[in-house]
Structures are given as structure tokens and as C-alpha cells.
Amino acid sequence: MTDRHPRGSVRRITVVGEEVLGRPCGVVTEFGTPALAALIDDMFLTMYVADGAGLAANQVGVDLRLFVYDCPDDHGVRHVGHVLNPVLELPAPGVRRLVDDVEGCLSVPGASMPVPRTDRAVVRGFDKDGSPVVIDATGYFARCLQHETDHLDGHTYLDRLSKRDRRDALRQMTDHRDDVFAQRAAKAAALDR
């Protein structure tokens, strides 16, 4: 794991039901600060320890419009980066293609459910130094960008489910979260050796 992103500290991941996950995050106004760089390092390491493909700042209790990702697309190409103040653009309804695929979330530990998402997405935002970034994604990577932007708008994938599917996901979480937390703790402890 340390070959992927050795810097940073592992932070606690918030769980669905915590207030910070249910409200829109604040806009990042200061770029290029050591605190922002440290937060991004912490988020990457926390995401890796939890076996995630993306992580939003509010998932570590920070009220900022920022997410990190290390996610493959459907062609196996690995995309790694971060985006501040992302704005999501989806294809117009007449040309968009929805794909119903299983989705999980580090803040809904141990649960996964099919969620419809568009097969393409563009995110425009900034890097940690304030330089503009544009990410054009397809397939699983597009799903990741949509999922993380949802977090910053105060939503989890559970909000996109029917009441019945949401109950099922929460039941899955109740049944599996202790095992997930134990796996994360073991990985975090291994970093200290």
C-alpha cells in the first residue's frame, strides 16, 4: 500500500446518518496551503486503507468541496487525482445512457446496491494550487465522479434508491460493518509497523 501513496494519516470515515454527510459542503477559497495538501494526503491514505476508489472531504468530517480518486475506467486505465469545487456535467437527457450497476460507499460500510448512473461525466474544478482541471470520464470512472460529487452536495447513493432498496442496504450495513471496520483497523495498524 505504501507504494501507492505513502504520505498522510488515516482519518476516521464518517458513516451515513452523520450530519456532515447530509448537507452541501463549503466552497474551497484558499488554495496552495500546507493544510490543504496535508488533507489531500490524509484522504488518499484513508481511501487506500478502506479499499475505496474515491473519497469526499465530508467522508472524513471536513466541510469542503473536495474529493480524491484512484479509479480505473472500463478499459483498465487508472485515473488518480483530486478535484476542488467540482461542477458535474452530464450528457443531455436525449443522448445520455444510464447504466444500472452495483455501487458501494465507504460511508455505508458493507453494503452495495445497483444504482443507475450515466455512462459519461465531465467534472470541472481546480487542483490544490488553484489551477483549473477538467476530467472527462466514461464507465466506472464516470460513476465514481458522480458518486463523489453527490457526497459534496450532501447526498449518498442511498438517496438514489427506492425505500425498499435503501432498507436493504442499511440492513447489509448493519450485518457487515463490524467486519469492515476490523479490516480497516488492521490495515491502518499495519502502516505503523
Solvent accessible surface area in square Angstrom, and as a share of the most:
residue,aa,sasa,rsa
1,M,71,0.32
2,T,78,0.45
3,D,130,0.68
4,R,104,0.38
5,H,22,0.10
6,P,87,0.55
7,R,138,0.50
8,G,39,0.37
9,S,67,0.43
10,V,58,0.33
11,R,81,0.30
12,R,155,0.56
13,I,14,0.07
14,T,4,0.03
15,V,24,0.14
16,V,30,0.17
17,G,77,0.74
18,E,56,0.25
19,E,134,0.60
20,V,20,0.11
21,L,5,0.02
22,G,58,0.56
23,R,89,0.33
24,P,93,0.58
25,C,11,0.06
26,G,30,0.29
27,V,94,0.54
28,V,6,0.04
29,T,111,0.65
30,E,122,0.55
31,F,68,0.28
32,G,49,0.47
33,T,40,0.23
34,P,118,0.74
35,A,78,0.61
36,L,10,0.05
37,A,32,0.25
38,A,51,0.39
39,L,11,0.06
40,I,7,0.04
41,D,24,0.12
42,D,16,0.09
43,M,0,0.00
44,F,10,0.04
45,L,9,0.04
46,T,1,0.01
47,M,0,0.00
48,Y,3,0.01
49,V,4,0.02
50,A,12,0.09
51,D,101,0.53
52,G,17,0.17
53,A,25,0.20
54,G,6,0.06
55,L,0,0.00
56,A,0,0.00
57,A,0,0.00
58,N,0,0.00
59,Q,2,0.01
60,V,13,0.08
61,G,43,0.42
62,V,32,0.19
63,D,60,0.31
64,L,49,0.24
65,R,35,0.13
66,L,0,0.00
67,F,0,0.00
68,V,0,0.00
69,Y,17,0.06
70,D,15,0.08
71,C,0,0.00
72,P,61,0.38
73,D,20,0.11
74,D,98,0.51
75,H,154,0.69
76,G,59,0.57
77,V,81,0.46
78,R,129,0.47
79,H,51,0.23
80,V,75,0.43
81,G,16,0.15
82,H,35,0.15
83,V,0,0.00
84,L,0,0.00
85,N,22,0.11
86,P,1,0.01
87,V,93,0.53
88,L,48,0.24
89,E,68,0.30
90,L,68,0.34
91,P,29,0.18
92,A,61,0.47
93,P,110,0.69
94,G,78,0.75
95,V,119,0.68
96,R,87,0.32
97,R,145,0.53
98,L,109,0.54
99,V,51,0.29
100,D,100,0.52
101,D,67,0.35
102,V,86,0.49
103,E,10,0.04
104,G,37,0.35
105,C,14,0.08
106,L,23,0.12
107,S,0,0.00
108,V,0,0.00
109,P,1,0.01
110,G,33,0.32
111,A,8,0.06
112,S,47,0.30
113,M,15,0.07
114,P,65,0.41
115,V,0,0.00
116,P,59,0.37
117,R,6,0.02
118,T,5,0.03
119,D,33,0.17
120,R,109,0.40
121,A,1,0.01
122,V,32,0.18
123,V,0,0.00
124,R,112,0.41
125,G,6,0.06
126,F,75,0.31
127,D,34,0.17
128,K,71,0.30
129,D,92,0.48
130,G,26,0.25
131,S,54,0.35
132,P,108,0.68
133,V,39,0.22
134,V,88,0.51
135,I,22,0.11
136,D,87,0.45
137,A,2,0.02
138,T,45,0.26
139,G,18,0.17
140,Y,95,0.36
141,F,2,0.01
142,A,0,0.00
143,R,12,0.04
144,C,9,0.06
145,L,0,0.00
146,Q,7,0.03
147,H,14,0.06
148,E,6,0.03
149,T,6,0.03
150,D,12,0.06
151,H,1,0.00
152,L,0,0.00
153,D,56,0.29
154,G,8,0.08
155,H,87,0.39
156,T,8,0.05
157,Y,1,0.01
158,L,1,0.01
159,D,78,0.41
160,R,122,0.44
161,L,24,0.12
162,S,64,0.41
163,K,164,0.70
164,R,184,0.67
165,D,51,0.26
166,R,82,0.30
167,R,137,0.50
168,D,49,0.25
169,A,0,0.00
170,L,57,0.28
171,R,138,0.50
172,Q,43,0.19
173,M,13,0.06
174,T,81,0.47
175,D,96,0.50
176,H,89,0.40
177,R,80,0.29
178,D,107,0.55
179,D,87,0.45
180,V,31,0.18
181,F,76,0.32
182,A,62,0.48
183,Q,117,0.52
184,R,30,0.11
185,A,63,0.49
186,A,63,0.48
187,K,65,0.27
188,A,25,0.20
189,A,49,0.38
190,A,49,0.38
191,L,48,0.24
192,D,128,0.66
193,R,230,0.84
